[in-house]
Amino acid sequence: MKTPLSTLHLRRATSLAEALTILRDEPRTPVAGATDVYVQLNFGTHPATRFLDIWACDELRSISVRDDTLVLGALATYTAMLASHAVAARLPMMREAARQVGGPQIQNRGTVGGNIANGSPAGDSLPVLAAADAVVVLRSHADERRIPLTAFYTGYRTTVMRSDELIVAVEVPRVTGRQFFRKVGTRAAQAISKIVVAAVRDGSSARIAVGSVAPTVVRLRETERALAASASLDDAMAALRAEIRPIDDIRSTAEYRLKVTENVVRRFWLASI
Amino acid sequence: MTQSVGKSVSRKDGIGKATGATKYADDVVLPGMLHGRTIRSTIPRGTVKSIRFDFDTTGFTIVDHRDIPGTNVVALIRDDQPYLVETEVQHVAEPILLLAHADRDVLFAAKVVIEYETLEPVYDPLASAVSFKEISIEKGGVVASLAGAEIVVEGEYRTGHQEHVYIETNGVYAVPEEDGSITVHGSMQCPFYALKALKGLMGPATPVRVVQTETGGGFGGKEEYPSMIAGHAALLAMKSGRPVKIIYDRVEDMVATTKRHPSIVRHRTGLTRAGQLIAMDVEVIIDGGAYATLSEVVLSRGSIHAAGPYRCAHTHIRARAMKTNTPPNGAFRGFGAPQTEFAMEVHMDRIAEQLGMCPVALREMNALVPGDTTATGQTLRRDASALECLREAVARTDFIRKREAYRGTSKGIGLALFYHGAGFTGAGEERLRSRARLDLTGRGVRILVASTEIGQGTRTMHAQIVSDAMGIPYEDVEVAMPDTAVSADSGPTVASRTCMVVGRILERCAQEMKARLAGRTPAEYLDTVGPLSVILEHVPPPWINWDDDTYQGDAYPTYAWGCDVVELELDPDTYEARPTHVTAVQEFGRPIHPALAQGQIEGGTVQGLGFALLERVVMRDGAMANPTLTNYTIPTTLDTPAMDIVMLENHYEGGPFGAKGLGELPIDGPAPAVVNAIRHIGLDLRSIPAIPETLLTCASL
């Protein structure tokens, strides 16, 4: 059942300061591209009725490199990331994720901050950020906090964010080594991920993150340790099988997700020597 | 010499659709119009115990079964489906109540609480004790022939539900007229089906009229279902005295409306060691859902096509449509044939594997040729082209060489040989007695038929036929929107009959019109003689001979033929089968409009690829659990491989300018060709959709 539009209330902020003031005074769900919020409203599954549109807060839009750190403004769209030389040079796996998310319309509207805030376990940019040890920058009218993406989620679509906080940027430290991204969707394009893997191999060490296999994006710490300890690949895959417990849902099966995650991680490891 | 037929003239509906000027049902807003909403059951089986309105009913129009002036039944073949539940619920999403309100938000915020007493539902057609229809088609003596066969190959094959995914969801609006009648305008394929159903529903005191609105796709999904939503809108309009519009959103459309029948087909086939078919024993079971709707005719077409385009002296096809507590399944492009031809064609490849034969050689040895008889004992005339399609497809694709070259790799190549009967089955066309009407206009003529444009090109193709048969320019032929008040009842827009059957009547109307003009221009005739209408009725070919009781005889006046070759690659990590190239060789008499014909083949082929690989209706507790375009995935452009479309000609003398039917043929072949290509890679796959999860299971065996 669609959410009746007449019951919704929207305010629009044109600067970060204004947005933070509004959020200080009352909790509102921030929206930017609204690519996921609209879908949920259309299905009547979005609980919120009061929203804050931050699309016009241009200072959150930039993509830059500061102190050897790639800083993606919260409003950086997939299209902007695809066009960014800094993203291409420093985070090619993000480029791949941006290229494969939705279609051009979604890529034009969807933002990295929105993908983080939405917190879907199937969010395509999230494994990239998790594998890259990215840090989410949260700001409120009173303070600013930096939370590693891997500590940002507390459960299915729940985060450490306070209601007066806004994601303003995500910081990605220099990634050394070879990057890898593989999305496995329900079809070749315009698909939600059944599994999505981002990984970095630097010599004998690896950082591997997977989406759609748990309530949140997960880093495969045990698998990473096994690979770093020069255990055999089969032993590392045994660790992988032990550390994720995907589920059956309308898009796929636990069996498939487990097996294909293993296959994809194997492929990553063997291809990035 | 034709001026228009055989040329890709501009579509009659092209500019309006391309510019966005065309109005669909939901674009229409009338003064005082209310929005309508359907309150549906949330249980698969049981009885309604109580209904409570948990909202302020001021300003609402509320309709239940007691408001029905006529009969509470959607008249179609059997009168078993109610417009509104009285007490018994047979499936999830069954309509119970109708609400209307001027404010859409208020309407959709209204909460109705329904309490039920539940009964144990039946979901498995094999476990169901109720059949809607059973068919037996027998030729020769199967039991003895199987017993004496050198080789017997058995197998069971399954296909799933498929959703039509027309771009425009179901939608209608009903208008109470000053004279007390009700006019229903809506997106539909068969205005006269809706009219018949509405007459029964509204009773003799309320005259009804049905007008088609521009329709954004149908694929069979708007054959019988619009009778339901049209009735609902009419009831609300009658009670409120105001125009009422009901437009389903995608979720409601997917959950509540019809799907392709899931099927289970079992084959036992006897052959000689050399590969000659001796005996075929075929059992077909389709899942009809909770009401009969069109299941018996879907079963009929499915069972007639179940033995495939092959010669076999001894065949026995036993088919049944079973009741389950799921939303009724209904018409879908192909109408049962894609399911049974899937089974036959995968079975043929399994036979070839067991005999150690090339799948092409096995088919060449057994394919029907002119003079052969089909499973119903129909002797094929000279326009049967199975071998021509097979040979062309094999040659163009270098099939034999690739079949060897791909062995042991992750690439596969597979083919399917298929056919599709055009027009209604058996005596159907004779019973329909379809008529077409042509009116003289100042410039030329106007076509008035009930055949609907649903994107496939009806208007354009009919105008081409009339234009050439009369010898007037294509631009001087108008096509009226189907309207039961003025259009001739040319029958439903289904069964690949709109070109071959209705087009032929129009061709005759045009010839008659031309003779009546006797050299005068339309303007001269109107000035000197007056208005002129020509109405003619379909004349079935005189040699048609069909027995409905024994299912023997000429099942269809003619068949279209096809051979598809699919090449694909299996991803070793993700078990995704990705088609890389499809070749579709199809013979359908002749193309009236080559670009539209190619569009039908391309579209039907992609829809078939979706049926084969992607489209999975997840049923949970009797309801579709993935009723969104996000989670019910149809192919995108990136899922669509390069296609080589080849149109062979073999004219049918009973069709306009030699044309047969084309609409359904292209969806019969892709699924078995896909599965045979996957089998070529080495996976023992016998069911669709062949989603990666299924292929992983096959690969693990």
Interface residues (C-beta under 8 A of the other chain):
Chain A: M1 K2 P4 L5 S6 T7 V39 N42 F43 V184 T186 R187 A188 A189 Q190 A191 I192 I250 R251 S252 T253 E255 Y256 K259 V260 N263 V264 R266 R267
Chain B: D105 V106 F108 A109 D249 V251 P572 D573 T574 Y575 E576 R578 L614 V618 A625 N626 T628 T630 N631 T633 P635 T636 T637 L638 D639 P692 E693 L696 T697
